[in-house]
């Protein structure tokens, strides 16, 4: 092997070996983005607010929304459908969490090594605006989509 070929081989193997490394922690992917936006949300110290959340999944209408979620002192105190649904499905359930709960759903997807986790965050507040999780590549109808239709508004 000539000297030039050895150098080229050394450069390529070194580059390939370092491709997955991040010695400075600069590129933590989706989980790093999750934590940065969770901190951005926490920095607002907004503990009482309302926002509108809709889900997309293969579920009955009672699980789709859109739903107005009211949070007081960091606890969901009320969930109500924004539009009338017939027949009346009753009150929306825990499928419509607080903003902190949205972050937990995303973290859970990463912990479970979901096949696809796609999130768009609000650059100002860190709120996850659109969440799409496909937990298993070869399983139908287990995907979950969440869309924040209106950002949290403080309540007193």
C-alpha positions in Angstrom: 0.0 0.0 0.0 1.4 3.4 -1.0 1.8 6.2 1.6 -1.0 8.2 -0.1 -3.4 5.2 0.1 -2.5 4.6 3.8 -3.2 8.2 4.6 -6.5 8.1 2.8 -7.4 4.9 4.6 -6.4 6.3 8.0 -8.4 9.5 7.3 -11.5 7.6 6.2 -11.4 5.1 9.1 -10.8 7.8 11.7 -13.7 9.9 10.3 -16.0 6.9 10.3 -15.0 6.0 13.8 -15.7 9.5 15.1 -18.9 9.9 13.1 -21.1 8.8 16.1 -19.0 10.5 18.8 -19.9 13.7 20.4 -17.1 14.4 22.8 -18.4 17.9 23.7 -22.1 17.0 24.0 -23.1 19.4 21.3 -25.3 17.1 19.4 -27.7 15.2 21.6 -30.4 14.9 19.0 -34.1 14.8 19.9 -33.5 14.2 23.6 -31.2 17.2 23.9 -33.8 19.3 22.1 -36.5 18.0 24.5 -34.5 19.0 27.5 -33.7 22.4 26.1 -37.3 23.1 25.4 -38.5 21.7 28.7 -36.1 24.2 30.4 -37.4 27.0 28.2 -41.0 26.2 29.3 -40.0 25.9 33.0 -38.2 29.3 32.9 -41.6 30.9 32.2 -42.8 29.6 35.6 -46.4 29.5 34.2 -48.3 27.3 36.6 -51.9 28.4 35.9 -52.9 28.5 32.2 -55.3 27.3 29.5 -54.5 25.9 26.1 -56.2 23.9 23.4 -54.9 20.4 22.4 -56.1 18.0 19.7 -55.1 14.4 19.2 -54.8 12.4 16.0 -55.0 8.6 16.5 -57.2 5.7 15.6 -59.5 6.4 18.5 -63.2 7.3 19.2 -64.1 11.1 19.0 -63.8 11.4 22.8 -60.1 11.0 22.4 -59.6 13.4 19.6 -60.7 16.9 20.7 -59.9 19.7 20.4 -60.0 20.1 24.1 -59.5 23.2 26.3 -57.1 22.1 29.0 -57.2 24.2 32.2 -54.2 23.9 34.6 -54.1 25.5 38.0 -51.0 25.4 40.2 -49.5 22.8 37.7 -52.5 20.4 38.0 -55.1 19.9 35.3 -58.3 21.0 36.8 -60.6 20.9 33.8 -60.9 19.5 30.3 -63.7 20.5 28.0 -64.4 20.0 24.3 -64.1 23.1 22.2 -66.8 21.9 19.8 -70.0 19.9 20.5 -69.6 16.2 19.7 -72.7 14.1 19.1 -73.5 11.8 20.7 -72.1 13.4 23.9 -68.9 11.4 24.7 -68.8 12.7 28.3 -65.8 14.6 29.7 -62.4 14.3 28.0 -60.1 12.1 29.9 -56.4 12.2 30.9 -55.4 11.8 27.2 -55.2 15.6 27.3 -52.4 16.5 29.7 -50.8 19.7 30.9 -47.8 21.0 28.9 -45.5 19.2 31.4 -47.4 16.1 30.5 -46.7 16.7 26.8 -42.9 16.7 27.6 -43.4 13.5 29.5 -45.1 11.8 26.5 -42.1 12.8 24.4 -39.6 11.6 27.0 -41.5 8.3 27.3 -41.3 7.8 23.5 -37.5 8.3 23.6 -37.2 5.9 26.6 -39.2 3.3 24.8 -37.0 3.7 21.7 -40.0 4.6 19.5 -39.5 4.0 15.8 -40.3 7.7 15.0 -40.4 10.7 17.3 -41.0 14.0 15.5 -41.6 17.2 17.5 -41.9 20.9 16.6 -41.4 23.3 19.5 -42.5 26.9 19.8 -39.2 28.9 19.7 -40.4 31.4 22.3 -42.0 29.2 25.0 -40.6 25.7 24.3 -44.1 24.3 24.1 -44.3 21.2 21.9 -46.6 22.3 19.2 -46.8 19.2 17.1 -45.9 15.7 18.3 -45.9 12.5 16.2 -44.8 9.2 17.7 -44.8 5.9 15.8 -43.9 3.4 18.5 -43.4 0.3 16.4 -42.3 0.2 12.8 -44.4 -2.8 11.7 -47.5 -2.2 13.8 -50.5 -0.4 12.4 -52.7 2.0 14.3 -50.5 2.6 17.4 -49.2 6.0 16.2 -50.0 9.1 18.3 -50.3 12.7 17.1 -50.8 15.7 19.3 -51.3 19.3 18.2 -51.4 22.4 20.4 -54.0 24.5 18.7 -53.5 27.5 20.9 -50.5 28.3 23.1 -51.0 28.4 26.9 -52.6 31.6 28.1 -52.1 32.6 31.8 -55.2 32.5 34.0 -55.5 33.9 37.5 
